[in-house]
Amino acid sequence: MTGQQAGAHPDTDPNTDEGTETSTEAVPGSSSERESIDHALQALRAGEPILVHDAADREGETDLIYHADAVTPDAVARMRNDAGGLVCVALGHDIAEAFDLPFYGEAVDHPATGDHNLGYDERSSFSLTVNHRDTYTGITDTDRSQTIRALGEAAGTPATTDFASEFRVPGHVHLLKGAPDLLAQREGHTELGLALAAAADLPPAVVVCEMLDDETGQARTPADARVYADNHDVTYIEGRTVLDRFA
């Protein structure tokens, strides 16, 4: 499938580490915007990854995203090697509630959980960490893919899933809990990915992993993320494109 972009390649300001983007997003409602969204939905349905940049004034990160039930050991290896961030599974709020999964900060009685001052949002989406009970250490590509696929399957059948019998805590897969009102309440990669899964008629479970730059150690710039998308035939979209379509 041909990788699509939300806009033209950005110009880079040599005086900044992150680069300055100009005209990176498609005009709302334009054919290129609709095409990028449509290709992203097709990719998720086909079990392929997509790239989603949230916003320059938010985290400023591009995440590699798969639907959870499509994650193979090769996909986990790709997230480790090509992305390099934290491999997390975002679950819809209602699914997380059905499985009695709290926000992590609400579950831990420790003073370090208080007085957060996040520069990008009011709170974190982190919930518990889990391993599937049939895994060994839980960290290998095979073990993590097994846990992730099982989470995707559980999200599709919450009424018949005994979460505590299938998964153990703590583990090596980080869970994220979506906001109750999704994009109307929060605009993070958790909600952006879940909104795309819903639009693709897929269960509310997606894997997100930040794209990091090997040379700087910082988040990969949108310009570099677009180059990766082009080179690897992956669809790239801006968070604003998702918000304009689904918020």
C-alpha positions as CSV (number, residue, x, y, z in Angstrom):
1,M,0.0,0.0,0.0
2,T,1.4,3.4,-0.9
3,G,2.2,5.7,2.1
4,Q,0.2,8.9,2.1
5,Q,1.1,12.2,3.8
6,A,-1.1,14.8,5.4
7,G,0.8,17.6,3.6
8,A,4.0,18.7,2.0
9,H,7.4,18.0,3.4
10,P,8.3,20.6,6.1
11,D,11.1,23.1,5.9
12,T,13.8,22.6,8.5
13,D,15.2,25.5,10.5
14,P,18.9,24.8,11.0
15,N,18.9,27.0,14.1
16,T,16.6,24.6,16.0
17,D,17.0,21.0,17.1
18,E,13.4,20.0,16.3
19,G,13.0,21.9,13.0
20,T,10.3,24.3,12.0
21,E,7.4,23.0,9.9
22,T,5.5,25.0,7.3
23,S,2.4,23.8,5.5
24,T,2.6,20.3,6.9
25,E,-1.1,19.6,7.2
26,A,-3.7,19.2,4.4
27,V,-6.4,21.7,4.2
28,P,-9.4,20.5,6.3
29,G,-11.8,18.6,4.0
30,S,-9.3,18.4,1.1
31,S,-8.9,15.3,-1.0
32,S,-5.4,14.7,0.4
33,E,-6.8,14.8,4.0
34,R,-9.6,12.4,3.2
35,E,-7.2,10.1,1.3
36,S,-4.7,10.0,4.2
37,I,-7.5,9.1,6.7
38,D,-8.9,6.5,4.3
39,H,-5.5,4.9,3.8
40,A,-4.9,4.9,7.5
41,L,-8.2,3.0,8.2
42,Q,-7.4,0.6,5.4
43,A,-4.0,-0.1,6.9
44,L,-5.4,-0.7,10.4
45,R,-7.9,-3.1,9.0
46,A,-5.2,-4.9,7.0
47,G,-3.0,-5.3,10.2
48,E,-0.5,-2.8,8.9
49,P,1.1,0.1,10.9
50,I,0.5,3.8,10.5
51,L,2.3,6.9,11.8
52,V,0.4,9.6,13.7
53,H,1.9,12.9,14.9
54,D,-0.1,14.4,17.7
55,A,0.7,18.2,17.6
56,A,3.7,20.5,17.8
57,D,2.2,22.2,20.8
58,R,1.4,18.9,22.6
59,E,3.9,16.0,23.0
60,G,5.3,16.8,19.5
61,E,5.7,13.0,18.9
62,T,5.0,10.7,16.1
63,D,3.8,7.2,17.2
64,L,3.9,4.0,15.3
65,I,0.5,2.5,15.7
66,Y,-1.0,-1.0,15.0
67,H,-4.3,-2.5,15.9
68,A,-3.6,-4.8,18.8
69,D,-5.0,-8.0,17.4
70,A,-2.6,-7.7,14.4
71,V,0.7,-7.5,16.4
72,T,3.1,-10.3,15.5
73,P,6.6,-10.8,16.9
74,D,7.9,-9.0,13.8
75,A,5.7,-6.0,14.7
76,V,7.1,-5.9,18.2
77,A,10.7,-6.1,16.8
78,R,9.8,-3.2,14.4
79,M,8.6,-1.1,17.3
80,R,11.8,-1.8,19.3
81,N,14.1,-1.2,16.4
82,D,12.4,1.4,14.2
83,A,10.5,3.4,16.8
84,G,12.3,2.8,20.1
85,G,9.8,4.2,22.5
86,L,7.5,2.5,25.0
87,V,5.3,-0.3,23.6
88,C,1.8,0.4,25.0
89,V,-1.7,-0.9,24.4
90,A,-4.4,1.7,24.5
91,L,-7.8,0.4,25.5
92,G,-11.1,2.2,25.2
93,H,-12.4,3.6,28.5
94,D,-15.5,1.3,28.6
95,I,-13.4,-1.7,28.0
96,A,-10.9,-0.8,30.7
97,E,-13.8,-0.2,33.1
98,A,-15.2,-3.6,32.2
99,F,-11.9,-5.2,33.1
100,D,-11.6,-3.1,36.3
101,L,-8.5,-1.4,35.1
102,P,-7.7,1.9,37.0
103,F,-5.5,4.8,36.0
104,Y,-2.2,4.0,37.5
105,G,-2.0,7.2,39.6
106,E,-5.3,6.3,41.2
107,A,-4.3,2.7,42.0
108,V,-1.0,3.4,43.8
109,D,-0.9,4.8,47.3
110,H,2.3,6.7,47.1
111,P,3.1,10.4,47.4
112,A,4.9,10.4,44.1
113,T,1.5,10.0,42.3
114,G,0.3,13.4,43.4
115,D,0.9,17.0,42.1
116,H,1.6,16.1,38.5
117,N,2.6,19.1,36.3
118,L,2.6,17.6,32.8
119,G,3.5,20.1,30.1
120,Y,1.3,18.4,27.5
121,D,-1.9,17.3,29.3
122,E,-3.8,17.3,32.6
123,R,-3.1,13.7,33.3
124,S,-1.4,10.5,32.1
125,S,-3.3,7.7,30.5
126,F,-1.2,4.9,32.1
127,S,-3.0,2.0,33.7
128,L,-1.4,-1.3,34.9
129,T,1.3,-3.4,33.2
130,V,0.4,-6.9,32.2
131,N,1.6,-10.2,30.8
132,H,-0.5,-12.9,29.4
133,R,-0.5,-15.9,31.8
134,D,0.8,-18.2,29.1
135,T,4.0,-16.2,28.5
136,Y,7.3,-16.9,30.2
137,T,9.2,-13.8,31.1
138,G,6.8,-11.6,29.1
139,I,9.5,-9.4,27.5
140,T,10.5,-11.3,24.4
141,D,9.0,-10.3,21.1
142,T,7.0,-13.5,21.0
143,D,5.7,-13.1,24.6
144,R,4.8,-9.4,24.1
145,S,3.0,-10.1,20.8
146,Q,1.0,-12.9,22.5
147,T,0.0,-10.5,25.3
148,I,-0.9,-7.7,22.9
149,R,-2.9,-9.9,20.5
150,A,-4.8,-11.4,23.5
151,L,-5.6,-7.8,24.7
152,G,-7.0,-7.1,21.2
153,E,-9.1,-10.2,21.3
154,A,-10.3,-9.4,24.8
155,A,-11.3,-5.9,23.8
156,G,-13.6,-7.5,21.2
157,T,-15.2,-9.9,23.6
158,P,-15.3,-8.1,27.0
159,A,-18.4,-9.9,28.2
160,T,-16.8,-13.3,28.0
161,T,-13.3,-12.3,29.1
162,D,-12.1,-13.1,32.6
163,F,-9.3,-10.6,32.6
164,A,-7.6,-11.7,35.9
165,S,-7.6,-15.3,34.7
166,E,-6.0,-14.4,31.4
167,F,-3.5,-11.7,32.4
168,R,-1.2,-11.2,35.3
169,V,0.0,-7.9,36.9
170,P,2.7,-6.6,36.8
171,G,4.0,-7.4,33.4
172,H,5.9,-6.0,30.4
173,V,3.1,-4.5,28.3
174,H,1.9,-1.1,29.5
175,L,-1.8,-0.4,29.3
176,L,-3.3,3.0,28.6
177,K,-6.9,3.9,29.4
178,G,-8.7,6.1,27.0
179,A,-10.6,9.2,28.1
180,P,-14.4,8.6,28.6
181,D,-15.3,11.1,25.8
182,L,-12.3,10.2,23.7
183,L,-11.2,13.2,21.5
184,A,-13.8,15.5,22.9
185,Q,-11.9,15.2,26.2
186,R,-8.3,14.4,25.4
187,E,-6.2,14.6,22.2
188,G,-3.3,12.2,23.0
189,H,-2.1,9.3,20.9
190,T,-4.2,7.0,23.1
191,E,-7.4,8.8,22.0
192,L,-6.2,9.4,18.4
193,G,-5.5,5.7,17.9
194,L,-8.7,4.6,19.5
195,A,-10.7,7.0,17.3
196,L,-9.1,5.6,14.2
197,A,-9.8,2.0,15.4
198,A,-13.5,2.9,15.9
199,A,-13.7,4.5,12.5
200,A,-12.2,1.3,11.0
201,D,-14.9,-0.8,12.8
202,L,-12.2,-2.5,14.9
203,P,-12.3,-3.3,18.7
204,P,-11.0,-0.5,20.9
205,A,-7.4,-1.7,21.4
206,V,-4.4,-0.2,19.6
207,V,-0.6,-0.4,20.1
208,V,1.3,2.9,20.3
209,C,5.1,3.4,20.3
210,E,6.9,6.7,20.1
211,M,9.4,7.2,17.2
212,L,12.7,8.4,18.7
213,D,15.8,9.7,16.9
214,D,18.9,7.6,17.3
215,E,21.3,10.6,17.0
216,T,19.6,13.1,19.3
217,G,17.7,10.8,21.6
218,Q,14.7,13.2,21.2
219,A,11.4,12.5,19.5
220,R,11.8,12.0,15.7
221,T,10.7,15.2,13.9
222,P,7.6,15.1,11.7
223,A,9.9,15.6,8.7
224,D,12.0,12.5,9.5
225,A,8.8,10.6,10.3
226,R,7.5,11.4,6.9
227,V,10.8,10.2,5.3
228,Y,10.4,6.9,7.2
229,A,6.8,6.7,6.0
230,D,7.8,7.2,2.4
231,N,10.7,4.7,2.7
232,H,8.7,2.0,4.3
233,D,5.4,2.5,2.5
234,V,3.5,3.5,5.7
235,T,0.7,6.0,6.0
236,Y,1.5,9.2,7.9
237,I,-1.2,11.5,9.3
238,E,-1.4,14.5,11.5
239,G,-3.4,14.5,14.7
240,R,-5.3,17.6,13.5
241,T,-6.5,15.6,10.5
242,V,-8.0,13.0,12.8
243,L,-9.5,15.7,15.0
244,D,-11.1,17.5,12.1
245,R,-12.6,14.3,10.9
246,F,-13.8,12.6,14.1
247,A,-13.7,15.0,17.1
